[in-house]
């Protein structure tokens, strides 16, 4: 069973930057999709960005040009570099992993992602952006 642990959340002012990390363990997929999602209070969980085992990336339109997803396979860690943060980026950010490689493209810009869409989820890290 895959285990994921997010870190790097915090509070910043609008225009600031944060780097989230997601450390993975316990999965042995030869192909996979790892992705970031977020959920703001009172809203559905939405896709942010995904990266697959081939290195192909996908992004939600709302974060294109501001967020960059990457991975370090040797460290089994995925990152989300977030620049020019806006108050509307405030949310709990979650990472997830699935053995279906095309899940990244499908869910990266999805408005309501069900929990069973991915095999494993982290506990989340909170990002707060003040105006």
C-alpha positions in Angstrom: 0.0 0.0 0.0 1.4 3.3 -1.1 2.0 6.0 1.6 2.3 9.7 0.9 3.3 12.6 3.1 3.0 16.2 2.1 5.0 19.1 3.5 5.9 22.7 2.7 2.6 24.4 3.2 2.3 27.7 5.1 1.1 31.3 5.0 2.3 33.8 2.4 1.1 37.1 1.0 -0.2 37.4 -2.5 2.6 37.3 -5.0 4.7 35.1 -2.8 6.0 31.6 -3.4 5.9 28.2 -1.7 7.3 24.8 -2.6 5.3 21.7 -1.6 6.8 18.2 -1.4 5.2 14.8 -1.4 7.3 11.9 -0.2 6.1 8.5 -1.4 6.8 5.0 -0.1 5.4 1.5 -0.4 4.4 1.5 -4.0 6.2 -0.4 -6.8 4.3 0.7 -9.9 6.4 0.7 -13.0 3.9 3.2 -14.5 2.1 5.7 -12.4 0.5 9.1 -12.1 1.3 11.3 -9.2 -0.8 14.4 -8.8 -1.6 17.4 -6.7 -5.1 18.3 -5.7 -6.6 21.0 -3.5 -9.7 21.6 -1.6 -10.8 25.0 -0.3 -13.4 25.4 2.5 -16.9 24.7 1.1 -15.6 23.6 -2.3 -15.0 20.3 -4.1 -11.6 18.8 -4.4 -10.1 20.0 -7.7 -7.1 19.0 -9.8 -4.0 21.2 -9.8 -1.2 19.3 -11.6 0.0 15.8 -12.4 3.2 14.1 -13.5 3.5 10.6 -14.8 6.2 8.0 -14.8 7.3 9.2 -18.2 7.7 12.7 -16.9 4.7 14.1 -18.8 3.0 16.9 -16.9 -0.5 18.3 -16.9 -1.9 21.4 -15.3 -5.2 23.0 -14.4 -5.8 26.2 -16.4 -6.0 28.2 -13.2 -2.3 27.5 -12.3 -0.6 27.3 -15.7 2.4 29.6 -15.9 2.5 30.0 -12.1 2.9 26.4 -10.7 5.5 23.8 -11.8 5.3 20.1 -10.9 8.4 18.0 -10.9 9.7 14.7 -9.4 12.9 13.2 -8.1 12.5 9.5 -8.8 15.6 8.5 -6.8 14.1 10.2 -3.8 10.5 9.1 -4.6 9.5 12.7 -4.1 7.2 14.9 -6.1 7.3 18.7 -5.8 5.0 21.6 -6.6 6.7 25.0 -7.0 4.0 27.7 -6.6 4.8 31.2 -7.7 2.7 34.4 -7.9 0.3 33.0 -5.4 -3.2 34.4 -5.2 -5.8 34.4 -2.4 -7.9 32.0 -4.4 -5.0 29.5 -4.2 -5.8 29.1 -0.4 -6.7 25.5 0.2 -5.6 22.2 1.7 -3.2 20.6 -0.9 -3.1 16.8 -1.3 -0.9 14.5 -3.3 -2.1 11.3 -4.7 -0.8 8.3 -6.7 -2.4 5.9 -9.1 -1.2 3.1 -11.3 -3.2 4.4 -14.3 -0.8 6.7 -16.1 -3.5 8.5 -18.0 -5.1 9.6 -14.7 -2.8 12.6 -14.7 -4.2 14.1 -17.9 -7.7 13.3 -17.0 -7.8 14.6 -13.5 -5.3 17.5 -13.6 -8.0 20.0 -14.5 -11.0 18.3 -13.0 -13.4 20.1 -10.7 -14.6 17.4 -8.5 -12.2 14.5 -8.0 -13.6 11.5 -6.0 -11.4 9.9 -3.5 -11.6 6.5 -5.3 -10.1 8.1 -8.4 -6.6 7.5 -7.0 -5.1 4.5 -5.1 -3.6 6.5 -2.3 -3.7 10.0 -0.8 -1.6 12.0 1.6 -3.0 13.8 4.7 -2.7 17.2 3.1 -0.8 20.4 3.8 -2.4 23.8 4.2 -1.6 26.8 2.0 -3.0 30.2 3.0 -2.5 33.2 0.8 -3.5 36.6 2.2 -4.3 39.7 0.0 
